[in-house]
């Protein structure tokens, strides 16, 4: 629909718009493609830039033809223009100002492109200092029956509030970074038919991503350790705030459409610290998972520091 509307615009409005949009978004996509090493995005950005270059060529040719016609009309003798008998010199038809239309179109869509480009960086407080992302408000999210069967289960919002701490960048060793996204979801554990509550929260920075979840499956850390060892995984037990805990490793998944062998491949390695709900290890646990934009595995001490600060901030639902 937008393309149809643009094509109905006058030539001297439509073409500058296509040139500006293709140039700005093509350059932006190319920058992100080289930053993320995505050949598919690079191809899209290159196609936009080539399209913009072709339209520039078309505009230049049209301007030259228009100028040649104007010069020819000025140099032509007066009697070369046929006049109807009895007809006086009619009023000259004023052609639209091509340069004025082009300038107005470029100015309008230039402002729009600038707003789209700068908008993500304009979140700031009254002092002009960017603010970290806050937890998304899902107050009206309808909880599944799993939460009714587990009255003491937390929600994703509560986990996000506990995780998205002002000192979290310091714990990650990135005091100058701000959270870019923060959210919580109140879902259920996989392979349980929606019967086990599993709220989750995630806070993402430029360098690190921290994921926080709670699983109410009555599985103790001792049983979880046996299950991991049975699966052949190397684990390391620990104790956090007097509660049994265990470290485990895995990989995230990422999609690369340029791969011929398959679009899904292993992403950055993750390190997870699972901590029992209580000292007695009566069942259920919190998972704190950290991964980074680097290829190295996050240190275990970082996860322990996060757990020691975040877990005490989780609301106490034992009285429910």
C-alpha positions as CSV (number, residue, x, y, z in Angstrom):
1,X,0.0,0.0,0.0
2,X,2.8,2.4,0.9
3,X,4.6,1.6,-2.4
4,X,1.4,2.3,-4.4
5,X,1.0,5.7,-2.7
6,X,4.6,6.6,-3.3
7,X,4.3,5.7,-7.0
8,X,1.3,8.1,-7.4
9,X,3.4,11.0,-6.2
10,X,4.9,13.4,-8.8
11,X,8.3,12.4,-10.3
12,X,10.2,15.1,-8.6
13,X,8.8,14.1,-5.2
14,X,8.8,10.3,-5.6
15,X,12.4,9.8,-6.9
16,X,14.1,11.9,-4.2
17,X,12.1,10.0,-1.6
18,X,13.2,6.6,-3.0
19,X,16.8,7.9,-3.2
20,X,16.8,9.1,0.4
21,X,15.1,6.0,1.9
22,X,17.3,3.7,-0.1
23,X,20.5,5.5,0.8
24,X,19.8,6.0,4.5
25,X,18.4,2.5,5.2
26,X,20.9,0.8,2.9
27,X,23.8,2.4,4.7
28,X,22.3,1.6,8.1
29,X,21.7,-2.1,7.1
30,X,25.2,-2.4,5.7
31,X,26.7,-1.0,8.9
32,X,24.7,-3.5,11.0
33,X,25.6,-6.3,8.6
34,X,29.3,-5.7,9.0
35,X,29.0,-5.3,12.7
36,X,27.1,-8.6,13.1
37,X,28.9,-10.4,10.2
38,X,25.6,-11.1,8.4
39,X,26.0,-11.7,4.7
40,X,22.2,-11.8,4.1
41,X,21.8,-8.3,5.7
42,X,24.8,-7.1,3.7
43,X,23.1,-8.2,0.5
44,X,19.9,-6.4,1.4
45,X,21.8,-3.2,2.2
46,X,23.7,-3.4,-1.0
47,X,20.5,-3.9,-3.0
48,X,19.0,-0.8,-1.5
49,X,22.2,1.2,-2.2
50,X,22.3,0.0,-5.8
51,X,18.6,0.9,-6.3
52,X,19.3,4.4,-4.9
53,X,22.2,4.8,-7.3
54,X,20.0,3.8,-10.3
55,X,17.4,6.3,-9.3
56,X,20.1,9.0,-9.0
57,X,21.2,8.2,-12.5
58,X,17.6,8.4,-13.7
59,X,17.1,11.8,-12.1
60,X,20.3,13.1,-13.6
61,X,19.3,12.0,-17.1
62,X,15.9,13.6,-16.7
63,X,17.4,16.9,-15.5
64,X,19.7,17.0,-18.5
65,X,16.9,16.3,-20.9
66,X,14.7,18.9,-19.3
67,X,17.6,21.5,-19.5
68,X,18.2,20.6,-23.2
69,X,14.5,21.1,-24.0
70,X,14.5,24.5,-22.2
71,X,17.6,25.7,-24.2
72,X,16.1,24.5,-27.5
73,X,12.9,26.4,-26.8
74,X,14.7,29.6,-25.9
75,X,16.9,29.4,-29.1
76,X,14.1,28.6,-31.5
77,X,12.9,31.5,-33.8
78,X,9.6,33.0,-33.0
79,X,8.0,32.0,-36.3
80,X,8.9,28.4,-35.7
81,X,6.0,28.0,-33.4
82,X,2.7,27.7,-35.4
83,X,0.0,30.0,-34.4
84,X,-3.7,29.6,-35.1
85,X,-5.3,32.3,-37.2
86,X,-6.7,35.0,-35.0
87,X,-5.2,33.6,-31.9
88,X,-3.1,35.8,-29.8
89,X,-0.3,34.8,-27.6
90,X,-1.8,32.5,-25.0
91,X,-0.8,32.5,-21.4
92,X,2.4,30.6,-20.7
93,X,1.8,27.4,-18.7
94,X,3.9,27.6,-15.5
95,X,5.7,24.3,-15.0
96,X,6.1,23.0,-11.5
97,X,9.4,23.8,-9.8
98,X,11.2,20.5,-9.9
99,X,14.0,21.7,-7.6
100,X,11.5,23.0,-5.1
101,X,9.6,19.7,-5.1
102,X,12.7,17.7,-4.7
103,X,14.0,19.8,-1.9
104,X,10.7,19.6,0.0
105,X,10.6,15.8,-0.4
106,X,14.2,15.3,0.7
107,X,13.7,17.6,3.7
108,X,10.5,15.9,4.8
109,X,11.8,12.3,4.5
110,X,15.2,13.4,5.8
111,X,13.6,14.5,9.0
112,X,11.7,11.2,9.2
113,X,14.8,9.1,8.6
114,X,16.7,11.1,11.2
115,X,14.0,10.6,13.7
116,X,14.0,6.8,13.1
117,X,17.8,6.7,13.3
118,X,18.1,8.8,16.5
119,X,15.0,7.6,18.3
120,X,16.6,4.5,20.0
121,X,19.3,6.8,21.5
122,X,16.9,9.5,22.7
123,X,15.7,7.7,25.9
124,X,17.1,10.0,28.6
125,X,16.3,11.7,31.8
126,X,15.9,15.4,32.4
127,X,19.7,15.8,32.5
128,X,20.2,14.3,29.1
129,X,21.7,11.1,30.5
130,X,20.4,7.9,28.8
131,X,18.3,5.8,31.1
132,X,18.6,2.0,31.4
133,X,15.7,-0.1,30.1
134,X,13.0,-0.8,32.7
135,X,11.0,-4.0,33.1
136,X,8.0,-4.2,30.7
137,X,4.7,-3.8,32.4
138,X,2.6,-6.9,32.0
139,X,0.3,-6.2,35.0
140,X,-2.7,-7.4,33.0
141,X,-1.1,-10.6,31.8
142,X,-3.4,-13.5,32.4
143,X,-1.6,-16.2,34.5
144,X,-2.1,-19.9,33.5
145,X,-3.7,-22.5,35.8
146,X,-0.2,-23.6,36.8
147,X,0.1,-20.5,38.9
148,X,-3.2,-21.2,40.6
149,X,-2.0,-24.7,41.5
150,X,1.2,-23.2,42.9
151,X,0.1,-20.2,45.0
152,X,3.6,-19.3,46.1
153,X,4.9,-19.1,42.5
154,X,6.4,-15.8,41.5
155,X,5.6,-13.9,38.3
156,X,7.9,-12.8,35.5
157,X,7.5,-9.2,36.6
158,X,8.7,-9.9,40.1
159,X,11.8,-11.7,38.8
160,X,12.5,-8.9,36.4
161,X,12.3,-6.3,39.2
162,X,14.7,-8.3,41.4
163,X,17.1,-8.9,38.5
164,X,17.2,-5.4,36.9
165,X,19.2,-3.9,39.7
166,X,21.1,-0.5,39.3
167,X,24.3,-2.3,40.4
168,X,24.0,-5.2,37.9
169,X,26.4,-3.6,35.4
170,X,29.0,-3.3,38.2
171,X,28.6,-7.0,39.0
172,X,29.1,-7.8,35.4
173,X,32.3,-5.7,35.3
174,X,30.7,-3.2,32.9
175,X,29.9,-0.2,35.0
176,X,29.5,2.1,31.9
177,X,26.9,0.0,30.2
178,X,23.1,0.4,30.5
179,X,20.5,-2.2,30.1
180,X,19.1,-2.2,26.6
181,X,16.2,-4.5,27.2
182,X,14.5,-5.9,30.3
183,X,11.4,-8.0,30.5
184,X,9.7,-10.8,32.4
185,X,7.2,-13.5,31.3
186,X,5.0,-15.8,33.4
187,X,5.1,-19.0,31.4
188,X,5.2,-22.7,32.1
189,X,8.0,-25.3,32.0
190,X,8.5,-27.1,28.7
191,X,7.4,-30.8,28.4
192,X,5.0,-30.4,31.3
193,X,1.7,-29.8,29.4
194,X,1.5,-26.3,31.0
195,X,1.2,-27.8,34.5
196,X,4.4,-26.4,36.0
197,X,4.9,-22.7,36.5
198,X,8.2,-21.3,35.2
199,X,8.4,-17.5,35.3
200,X,11.4,-15.9,33.5
201,X,13.1,-12.6,33.3
202,X,15.9,-11.3,31.1
203,X,18.1,-8.2,31.2
204,X,20.4,-7.5,28.2
205,X,23.4,-5.3,27.9
206,X,25.8,-4.7,25.0
207,X,28.3,-7.2,26.3
208,X,26.3,-9.5,28.6
209,X,22.8,-11.0,28.8
210,X,21.4,-12.3,32.2
211,X,18.5,-14.7,32.3
212,X,16.7,-15.5,35.5
213,X,14.0,-18.1,36.0
214,X,12.2,-20.2,38.7
215,X,11.0,-23.7,38.2
216,X,8.4,-25.2,40.4
217,X,8.8,-28.9,39.4
218,X,9.7,-30.2,42.9
219,X,13.0,-31.4,41.6
220,X,15.7,-31.0,44.3
221,X,19.2,-29.8,43.4
222,X,20.6,-33.2,44.6
223,X,18.3,-35.0,42.1
224,X,19.1,-32.4,39.4
225,X,22.9,-33.1,39.8
226,X,22.3,-36.8,39.4
227,X,20.3,-36.2,36.3
228,X,23.0,-34.0,34.8
229,X,25.7,-36.5,35.5
230,X,23.6,-39.3,34.0
231,X,23.4,-37.2,30.8
232,X,27.2,-37.1,30.8
233,X,27.5,-33.4,31.6
234,X,30.3,-32.1,33.7
235,X,28.9,-30.2,36.7
236,X,30.3,-28.4,39.7
237,X,28.4,-28.2,43.0
238,X,28.4,-25.2,45.1
239,X,26.6,-23.4,47.9
240,X,24.9,-20.0,47.7
241,X,23.4,-18.2,50.7
242,X,23.5,-21.6,52.5
243,X,21.5,-23.3,49.7
244,X,22.7,-26.2,47.5
245,X,23.6,-25.0,44.0
246,X,25.2,-26.5,40.9
247,X,27.0,-25.0,37.8
248,X,26.3,-26.3,34.3
249,X,27.1,-25.1,30.8
250,X,25.3,-25.0,27.5
251,X,25.0,-23.0,24.3
252,X,22.5,-20.5,23.0
253,X,21.1,-21.0,19.5
254,X,21.4,-18.5,16.7
255,X,20.0,-18.4,13.2
256,X,22.2,-17.8,10.2
257,X,20.3,-17.9,6.9
258,X,23.6,-17.8,4.9
259,X,24.6,-21.3,6.1
260,X,24.0,-24.0,3.5
261,X,24.1,-26.8,6.0
262,X,21.3,-25.4,8.1
263,X,20.2,-22.0,9.5
264,X,20.5,-23.0,13.2
265,X,23.9,-23.2,14.9
266,X,25.3,-22.9,18.3
267,X,25.5,-19.4,19.7
268,X,27.7,-18.1,22.5
269,X,28.4,-20.5,25.4
270,X,26.3,-20.0,28.5
271,X,27.0,-20.7,32.2
272,X,24.1,-21.5,34.5
273,X,23.9,-21.4,38.3
274,X,21.0,-23.4,39.7
275,X,20.1,-22.6,43.3
276,X,17.6,-24.4,45.5
277,X,14.6,-22.4,46.8
278,X,15.5,-23.2,50.4
279,X,18.3,-24.6,52.5
280,X,16.5,-27.9,53.0
281,X,16.5,-28.5,49.2
282,X,12.9,-29.4,49.3
283,X,12.3,-29.1,45.5
284,X,12.3,-26.4,42.9
285,X,15.2,-24.0,42.1
286,X,16.2,-20.7,40.5
287,X,18.3,-20.6,37.4
288,X,20.7,-17.7,36.7
289,X,22.2,-18.0,33.2
290,X,24.8,-15.6,31.8
291,X,26.3,-15.3,28.3
292,X,28.2,-12.7,26.5
293,X,28.9,-11.3,23.0
294,X,32.4,-12.7,23.4
295,X,33.2,-16.3,22.8
296,X,34.5,-16.9,26.3
297,X,32.5,-18.5,29.1
298,X,31.4,-16.1,31.9
299,X,33.3,-16.8,35.2
300,X,31.5,-18.7,37.9
301,X,32.3,-15.9,40.4
302,X,30.2,-13.5,38.4
303,X,27.1,-15.8,38.7
304,X,27.6,-16.2,42.4
305,X,27.8,-12.5,42.9
306,X,24.6,-12.0,40.9
307,X,22.8,-14.7,42.9
308,X,23.9,-13.3,46.2
309,X,22.5,-9.9,45.3
310,X,19.4,-10.9,43.3
311,X,17.9,-13.8,45.3
312,X,17.5,-11.8,48.6
313,X,15.5,-9.3,46.5
314,X,13.0,-11.9,45.3
315,X,9.6,-11.5,47.2
316,X,9.0,-14.1,49.9
317,X,6.0,-16.2,49.0
318,X,6.5,-18.9,51.7
319,X,3.6,-17.4,53.7
320,X,1.1,-17.9,50.9
